[in-house]
Amino acid sequence: MDTKQLTAFCTVVERKSFSQAAERLGVTQPAVSLQVRALEQRLGQQLLDRSGRRVEPTEAGLRLYRGAQRLLALEEQLVEEVAGTRSGDLTGPLAIGASSGPGGTVVPLLLCEFQRRNPLVTVALSIYDTQHVVERVAARELELGVVGAARRQRSVVFEPLFRDEVVLACPPSHRFAGRTIALDELFGEPLLVMQDGAGVRQVIEGELRRAGTRFKDLDVRLELGLQESVKSAVEAGYGITFISRSAVEKELASGALATARVEGLDPAREISLVRATGRSPTRAADAFVEFARSELAA
């Protein structure tokens, strides 16, 4: 089958729009429409329902989309493997997304060392909240994602990568510093939180539910986006926060921050690797995953 037609069709399905698909592919909207119509004529089937505000695949279109994903992934893998065998070196782009926790600490160092060892690979790391990373991997805009919370989604698969402790961070002069506190002591204490969708926030919400309370029962004074924002505010004395330990290791070592333990809460999260369902990984992606697992195990 014509892979250009399949690529145009799959992009329309993923973007739910001919105009957005054209923008993604760098061609005109009529060119995309022509490719899809040619595919429908060849198969003798209507593949897309254009009657609503968003373009949706028909039943036949959905079957084609699933098969086309496998075919296009195989083509991509084959081209990459053949190109790579000419020199034996890893080549090509590696586009990865990460949530702010692992994306601000562990992942950049892994990528830097991996690229140093494989200089023909070009690495692009994008930082978003967990949900946005998952959505971009599902849309195949990113090859891999590294996130701190695994939400079920049919179009992606999650694989455990490493375990990360979540701590209650506070200024070193705070009355909680170095203590184990009762859960009740949190109530009324100014709490700074990350935005909705952040992996650490999801972990804490789950821990509080298991402990018989609710996130909204806490005195949430400020929602400040992602980890760097809340870390800076806590250092300045504006409150306390739950945060990944790996994000505050330097501050704990220097004495700029301290931690406390909350009875009944054992917050930790599995940092997960995210891949699109049915997508065959490139050699560079496979090599990076193998490298990351080896480095983290060591």
C-alpha positions as CSV (number, residue, x, y, z in Angstrom):
1,M,0.0,0.0,0.0
2,D,1.0,3.6,-0.5
3,T,2.7,4.6,2.8
4,K,2.1,8.3,2.0
5,Q,-1.6,7.7,1.9
6,L,-1.4,5.7,5.1
7,T,0.6,8.4,6.9
8,A,-1.9,11.1,5.9
9,F,-4.8,8.9,7.0
10,C,-3.2,8.0,10.3
11,T,-2.3,11.6,11.0
12,V,-5.9,12.7,10.4
13,V,-7.2,10.0,12.8
14,E,-4.7,11.1,15.5
15,R,-5.3,14.8,15.1
16,K,-9.0,14.5,14.4
17,S,-8.7,17.2,11.8
18,F,-7.6,17.6,8.2
19,S,-6.1,21.0,8.8
20,Q,-4.1,19.9,11.8
21,A,-2.9,16.8,10.0
22,A,-1.7,19.0,7.1
23,E,0.1,21.3,9.6
24,R,1.7,18.3,11.2
25,L,2.9,16.8,7.9
26,G,4.0,20.2,6.4
27,V,1.7,20.0,3.4
28,T,-1.6,21.6,2.3
29,Q,-5.0,20.5,3.5
30,P,-6.2,19.6,-0.1
31,A,-3.1,17.4,-0.4
32,V,-4.1,15.5,2.7
33,S,-7.7,15.2,1.6
34,L,-6.6,13.9,-1.8
35,Q,-4.4,11.2,-0.2
36,V,-7.3,10.0,2.1
37,R,-9.9,10.0,-0.8
38,A,-7.5,8.0,-3.0
39,L,-7.2,5.4,-0.1
40,E,-11.0,5.2,0.3
41,Q,-11.4,4.7,-3.4
42,R,-8.8,2.0,-3.5
43,L,-10.4,0.1,-0.6
44,G,-14.0,0.9,-1.6
45,Q,-14.8,1.9,2.0
46,Q,-15.5,5.2,3.8
47,L,-12.7,5.4,6.3
48,L,-13.5,8.7,8.0
49,D,-16.7,10.3,9.4
50,R,-16.6,14.0,8.5
51,S,-20.1,14.9,9.7
52,G,-19.2,16.1,13.2
53,R,-17.0,18.9,14.6
54,R,-14.1,16.4,14.7
55,V,-13.1,13.8,12.2
56,E,-13.6,10.3,13.5
57,P,-12.7,6.9,12.0
58,T,-15.4,4.6,10.8
59,E,-15.4,1.0,11.9
60,A,-13.4,0.2,8.7
61,G,-11.2,3.2,9.3
62,L,-10.4,2.0,12.8
63,R,-9.4,-1.4,11.6
64,L,-7.2,0.2,8.9
65,Y,-5.6,2.6,11.4
66,R,-4.5,-0.3,13.7
67,G,-3.0,-2.2,10.8
68,A,-1.4,0.9,9.3
69,Q,0.3,1.8,12.6
70,R,2.1,-1.6,12.6
71,L,3.0,-1.2,8.9
72,L,4.4,2.3,9.2
73,A,6.3,1.4,12.4
74,L,7.8,-1.6,10.6
75,E,8.8,0.6,7.6
76,E,10.4,3.2,10.0
77,Q,12.3,0.4,11.8
78,L,13.5,-1.1,8.6
79,V,14.8,2.1,7.1
80,E,16.5,3.0,10.4
81,E,18.1,-0.5,10.7
82,V,19.4,-0.4,7.1
83,A,20.8,3.1,7.4
84,G,22.5,2.1,10.7
85,T,24.1,-1.0,9.3
86,R,26.2,1.1,6.9
87,S,28.4,2.4,9.7
88,G,27.4,0.2,12.6
89,D,26.8,3.3,14.7
90,L,23.5,4.5,16.2
91,T,22.1,7.4,14.2
92,G,19.1,9.6,13.9
93,P,16.8,11.5,16.2
94,L,15.6,10.5,19.6
95,A,12.6,12.5,20.9
96,I,11.7,11.9,24.5
97,G,9.2,13.6,26.9
98,A,9.5,13.6,30.7
99,S,7.4,14.9,33.5
100,S,9.1,17.6,35.7
101,G,10.4,15.2,38.4
102,P,12.5,12.8,36.4
103,G,12.8,15.3,33.6
104,G,14.5,17.8,35.9
105,T,17.0,15.4,37.5
106,V,17.7,11.8,36.3
107,V,16.6,11.8,32.7
108,P,18.8,14.8,31.4
109,L,22.0,13.2,32.9
110,L,21.1,9.8,31.3
111,L,20.5,11.5,27.9
112,C,23.7,13.5,28.1
113,E,25.9,10.4,28.8
114,F,24.0,8.3,26.2
115,Q,24.5,11.0,23.5
116,R,28.2,11.4,24.5
117,R,28.7,7.7,23.8
118,N,26.6,7.8,20.6
119,P,27.5,11.2,19.0
120,L,25.5,10.5,15.8
121,V,22.2,10.4,17.7
122,T,20.5,13.8,18.1
123,V,18.5,14.0,21.4
124,A,15.5,16.3,22.1
125,L,14.0,16.2,25.6
126,S,10.6,18.0,26.2
127,I,9.3,18.6,29.7
128,Y,5.5,18.6,30.4
129,D,3.2,17.4,33.1
130,T,2.6,13.6,33.2
131,Q,-0.7,13.7,31.3
132,H,0.7,15.8,28.5
133,V,3.7,13.5,28.1
134,V,1.4,10.5,27.8
135,E,-0.8,12.2,25.2
136,R,2.1,13.2,23.0
137,V,3.5,9.7,23.1
138,A,0.1,8.3,22.2
139,A,0.0,10.8,19.3
140,R,3.5,9.5,18.2
141,E,4.9,13.0,18.5
142,L,7.4,11.6,21.0
143,E,9.1,8.2,20.8
144,L,9.4,7.7,24.5
145,G,8.1,9.2,27.7
146,V,9.3,9.0,31.3
147,V,6.6,9.9,33.9
148,G,5.9,9.6,37.6
149,A,2.4,8.2,37.4
150,A,0.8,5.5,35.2
151,R,-2.7,6.3,34.1
152,R,-4.4,3.6,32.1
153,Q,-4.7,4.5,28.4
154,R,-5.3,2.0,25.6
155,S,-3.0,3.8,23.2
156,V,0.2,3.5,25.4
157,V,1.9,1.0,27.5
158,F,3.8,1.6,30.7
159,E,7.0,-0.2,31.8
160,P,8.6,0.3,35.3
161,L,11.9,2.2,35.1
162,F,12.9,3.0,38.7
163,R,11.4,3.8,42.1
164,D,11.4,7.4,43.5
165,E,10.6,8.4,47.1
166,V,8.3,11.4,47.7
167,V,9.1,13.5,50.8
168,L,7.5,16.3,52.8
169,A,10.0,19.2,52.3
170,C,10.2,22.2,54.6
171,P,12.6,25.0,55.6
172,P,15.3,23.7,58.0
173,S,13.9,26.0,60.7
174,H,10.3,24.7,60.4
175,R,8.8,22.8,63.3
176,F,8.4,19.7,61.2
177,A,12.0,19.5,60.2
178,G,13.5,16.1,60.9
179,R,10.4,14.9,62.7
180,T,7.8,12.2,62.2
181,I,4.4,14.0,62.5
182,A,0.8,12.9,62.8
183,L,-1.4,13.3,59.8
184,D,-3.6,15.8,61.8
185,E,-0.6,18.1,62.1
186,L,-0.8,18.8,58.4
187,F,-4.2,20.4,58.7
188,G,-3.9,24.1,58.9
189,E,-0.3,24.1,57.7
190,P,0.3,26.2,54.5
191,L,0.8,23.6,51.8
192,L,2.2,24.4,48.3
193,V,1.3,22.0,45.6
194,M,2.1,21.3,41.9
195,Q,-0.5,21.7,39.2
196,D,-3.2,19.1,38.6
197,G,-1.7,16.3,36.4
198,A,1.7,16.3,38.1
199,G,2.8,12.8,39.1
200,V,3.8,13.7,42.7
201,R,0.4,15.3,43.3
202,Q,-1.4,12.1,42.0
203,V,0.7,10.0,44.4
204,I,-0.1,12.2,47.4
205,E,-3.8,12.3,46.5
206,G,-3.8,8.5,46.5
207,E,-2.0,8.2,49.8
208,L,-4.4,10.5,51.5
209,R,-7.4,8.5,50.2
210,R,-5.8,5.4,51.6
211,A,-5.3,7.1,54.9
212,G,-9.0,8.1,55.1
213,T,-8.8,11.8,54.2
214,R,-9.0,14.0,51.2
215,F,-6.6,16.3,49.4
216,K,-9.0,19.2,49.7
217,D,-9.0,18.9,53.5
218,L,-5.5,20.2,53.5
219,D,-4.7,23.9,53.7
220,V,-3.6,24.4,50.0
221,R,-2.5,28.0,49.8
222,L,-0.8,28.0,46.4
223,E,-0.7,25.9,43.3
224,L,2.6,26.9,41.6
225,G,3.0,24.7,38.6
226,L,5.8,22.2,38.6
227,Q,8.6,21.1,41.0
228,E,11.1,23.9,40.6
229,S,8.3,26.5,41.4
230,V,7.3,24.9,44.7
231,K,10.9,24.0,45.7
232,S,11.9,27.7,45.4
233,A,8.8,28.8,47.4
234,V,9.5,26.4,50.2
235,E,13.2,27.4,50.3
236,A,12.0,31.0,50.7
237,G,9.8,30.0,53.7
238,Y,6.3,30.3,52.1
239,G,5.1,26.8,53.1
240,I,5.8,23.1,52.8
241,T,5.4,20.7,50.0
242,F,5.4,17.1,48.9
243,I,8.1,16.6,46.3
244,S,10.4,13.9,44.8
245,R,13.4,13.3,46.9
246,S,15.6,13.2,43.8
247,A,14.5,16.8,43.0
248,V,15.8,18.1,46.3
249,E,18.9,16.0,47.0
250,K,21.3,19.0,46.6
251,E,19.2,21.2,48.9
252,L,19.0,18.5,51.5
253,A,22.8,18.0,51.3
254,S,23.5,21.8,51.7
255,G,20.9,22.3,54.5
256,A,18.7,24.6,52.4
257,L,15.8,22.2,52.9
258,A,14.8,19.6,55.4
259,T,12.3,16.7,55.3
260,A,9.6,15.3,57.6
261,R,7.8,12.0,57.7
262,V,4.0,11.7,58.0
263,E,2.6,8.8,60.0
264,G,0.3,6.6,57.9
265,L,1.7,7.9,54.6
266,D,4.4,6.0,52.6
267,P,4.5,8.1,49.4
268,A,6.7,6.6,46.7
269,R,6.1,6.3,43.0
270,E,7.2,4.1,40.2
271,I,8.9,6.2,37.5
272,S,7.6,4.6,34.3
273,L,8.6,4.4,30.7
274,V,5.8,5.2,28.2
275,R,5.6,3.8,24.7
276,A,2.9,4.0,22.0
277,T,1.0,0.7,21.7
278,G,2.0,-1.1,18.5
279,R,5.0,1.1,17.7
280,S,8.2,-0.7,16.9
281,P,11.1,1.2,18.6
282,T,14.0,2.6,16.7
283,R,17.5,1.2,17.4
284,A,18.3,4.5,19.2
285,A,15.3,4.2,21.4
286,D,16.0,0.6,22.3
287,A,19.6,1.4,23.0
288,F,18.7,4.3,25.3
289,V,16.3,2.2,27.3
290,E,18.9,-0.6,27.7
291,F,21.5,2.0,28.7
292,A,19.2,3.8,31.2
293,R,18.2,0.5,32.9
294,S,21.9,-0.5,33.2
295,E,22.9,2.9,34.6
296,L,20.0,3.1,37.1
297,A,20.7,-0.5,38.3
298,A,24.3,0.5,39.0
